[in-house]
């Protein structure tokens, strides 16, 4: 499940900083120049996959319901990852298993809350609210003033994309979206920890199985035999690959090479990607205000990446010969 740009390094992967640790330095093996675009490219590819999968899931919800869609997504993704990765079950510590279980619970919560949200409020707005979780993490995980500037700029874009306010929306939908954002922040933290404790995508496969087991009773209770319809199963499998297998794998690999703060700011691109997916799949058009919001989050993300690359270069300069 690796790609050339994310192959397992010969040295141990550095720990990505998380909120509360007060550590935001770049990985000691941080790539320089164009090589730094490797993990960034993984994050962007994962974002494109998950948002187009989300747009497809919206079309599936009338057939299977919100909980049914989540169940199919997690179950199919778990089966695919377990078959492909064949993770080793023995030889792991209690801390390893605790980490992967919490990671799985975070994935289950993030997916379940998000689809409950899009059942009540528009997709783009739900993604806009959800991304506040990673943005908050980026501020908490970073102690550099410039990262507060990028986070603030991205936050302004997020609110602009939401029309400048969310007071007229269904309160339950807003609460579900914000809860999904909290779970998203937890996903970022425990994805990084899982990536450090398990080789390749083994931890992801195990965590996905945990999430699927947690959600299976809920999906059966809501949708029952509808989950066995061939068309529903086929669409659910497509959603699983686009929204879970590909993005989670790519993001887990990226988190081995990117600090959590930079990763979190990159996640602010999700509303822009969701808007594009909505336009292409759901025929949703962009207004001038929404386009301006997209520009803001793109600028913020580019600034975060340039800051990280520049810091990696600065750390290597003192040891270079003239």
URRA-V440724 format. One line per field, one symbol per residue. phi: phi as a letter, one per 20 degrees, with the letter a starting at -180 (. if undefined). psi: psi as a letter, one per 20 degrees, with the letter a starting at -180 (. if undefined). burial: # if it has 16 or more other ideal C-beta (glycine too) atoms within 10 Angstrom, else .. Layout:
BEGIN
phi->???
psi->???
burial->???
END
This chain:
BEGIN
phi->.dcgfcffffdgfffffcgnemccffgfdgfdmffffgfffffffffffffffffffgfegfecnfffffffgfffffffffffelffeendefffffffffgffffffffffffffffccggfffffffffffffffffeddefffffffffffffffffennacfeeggfffffffffffffffgffefffffeecfldffffffffgffffegfffffedlfgfefgffffffffffffecgfffffffffffccffffgffgfffgffffffffffddmeedeffffffffffffffffffffffffffffefgeeef
psi->jrrhikqprhqqpqpqqrpiikojqqqhkpqqchhiifhghggghhggghhhhhhhhhhhhhhirghggggggggggggghhgghmqphrjqrhhghgghghgghggggggghghhgiihrqgghghghhihghghhhghiqjphhhhggggghgghghhhjjirjhjrphgggggghhhgghgghgggigghhhhhqqckghggghhgggghhighggghghcihiipggggghhgghgghifggghgghghhiiipqhggghhhiiighghhgghhghhjkpqprhghhhgghghgggggggghggghhhghhighiqq.
burial->#...##......#######....#.##..##....#.###.#################.##.####################..#.#....#...#..############################################....#..##.###.#######..#..#...##.#######################.#############.##..##..##...#....#..############################################..#..#.#...#..##.##..##.###.###.##..........
END
